[in-house]
Amino acid sequence: MTQIKRKIHVIGINSFEFKELPLKLQKLFIKTENIAVPDPYFEDIKLWDQSNTKKEKLFFASRSDNKLINWLKSQKTDVILFSRGDPLWFGIGRILLENFSKEELSFYPSNTCAQLAFSKLKISWQEAIYVSIHGRDSTKLIEALKSKPPSLAIITDSNNNGLEIIQNNLLELNLNNLYDLWICEEIGFENEKIRKFNPKEKLPSDISNLNIAVLLKREKDIQGKANPLFGLKDDTFKTFEDRPNLLTKREVRIQILADLELPENGTIWDIGAGCGSIGLEALKLRPNLKLFCIDKRIGSKELISENARRLGVAPKDIFEEDINNLFNSNNINSLREAKRIIIGGCDKKTKLRIINELSKDMNCGDIVAIPLIDIQTIKDLRDTLKGNNFEVNLNLIQTYKSLSISEGIRMDPNNPVFLLRGRKLS
């Protein structure tokens, strides 16, 4: 096996001060003749040569492209390649490992720009998510934003209007009120600047191309906010961070509320209520309704109560209970008064039991609405509704949202939902 004698030393920096390099790397720079430096740092690093070495060096202005790879391959003696922060963290390291053997490469990482940004903001970064849209599409960014992390660091790309893409994605995903936008420019260098912006405002033109964006989730109080009469935004409702699917999306919720044909008075039951979004918005529209919410998940009562507070409405009662337990204990007097029933998150057997139990006491014109994602259960539920003298119809709701990407927009699909509705005939 041929022994590799030439080395490529990849050094991450967070400063243009030669003295801030570790002594070992200062000595390595002094003795190495071939130096590759990214364009933005080129003139500053060349000054190190004039001040600290006497041997003439060959400097190569590098970019992460084939010219750099070919130049590195052409060198017969050791080379230093400077990089920002940690070369193996969204940096040149991956490209080098694809083109050179591990024996040829030595890495000397510095702090990542994300570490520096969080240290300057004095915020813990152990739960943060990190995304790069530098030379990449924004798919990973969109996925990260949908998970609503407490903090998100984004390496931007000025060539693709990265900051504008971040702002647009926040707006398109209804998250622009959920986060503060911090932009850290030339972090760790002499011209370092850290500024906080409103995600909804136009950004100034003097932002350095060398920047990292940090989104920090902020607590907000929805109560008293001027909400629309109908079609509340999804971020109005609180949900568990690890269970975002407890929230029925706005477009589906609007259709369910329309299909319920809400009366001015009477009782409405939201069974498998999740965070309570459907029943609570129904109560906001019709304040004289008596709303009962039930969900068996631990913590659901507290969650629904918080969302009721946000909307300024008051459900009649909230049960953190399995609906089957209520049936078994005969504690269902208020259930039997229901004029409108929403049957959400429970298994098929329970859904069938609810229909059979409650349809006996429902009157002509009363409505049951069942949102479904499982096509296998539709036939049995439909047959059961018909068998209990309901007029039945089924709709498929499929919606798409436009999301900004570097090339323009793409349409991002929401999960399709079947909406089964039954209206009592007599």
Number of C-alpha atoms within 10 A of each C-alpha: 3 4 7 9 10 14 18 23 21 24 21 22 23 21 19 17 14 19 11 12 18 10 11 8 16 15 13 15 23 16 14 18 17 20 22 22 21 18 12 13 16 16 13 15 19 15 14 17 18 12 9 14 15 10 11 12 17 11 17 17 15 22 15 12 10 11 12 19 16 11 12 24 12 9 13 11 13 18 22 22 22 22 24 22 24 22 25 19 17 17 18 19 17 12 15 21 13 9 12 14 10 12 12 16 16 14 15 16 18 18 16 20 24 23 16 16 24 18 12 13 13 9 13 11 17 8 10 17 19 18 20 20 24 18 14 15 15 21 13 14 22 19 11 15 18 15 13 17 17 16 22 23 24 23 20 24 20 16 10 17 15 25 23 18 22 25 20 20 22 22 16 14 17 15 20 19 17 19 23 17 22 20 23 26 21 20 22 19 13 10 9 13 15 16 11 13 14 14 23 13 8 10 13 7 6 6 16 15 15 15 23 24 24 25 23 18 17 12 9 10 10 17 14 10 10 7 13 8 9 13 15 18 15 18 16 20 20 19 22 14 12 10 11 15 12 20 20 21 16 16 17 22 21 17 14 21 19 12 17 21 13 19 16 12 12 15 20 29 23 24 25 24 31 27 30 32 26 24 25 28 22 26 23 18 17 15 16 13 20 18 24 24 27 24 25 20 13 10 12 25 22 13 18 27 19 17 23 23 16 17 21 14 18 18 19 13 14 20 16 19 17 16 21 13 12 14 15 9 8 9 11 14 10 15 19 15 16 23 24 22 26 23 21 21 18 15 10 15 11 15 21 17 15 18 18 14 14 17 21 11 12 21 15 12 16 22 26 27 22 20 22 18 13 11 9 10 15 18 10 14 20 19 14 17 23 16 11 17 17 23 17 18 11 15 12 14 15 13 14 13 13 15 20 23 23 18 8 9 12 13 11 13 11 14 11 15 18 18 20 22 22 26 23 20 15 12
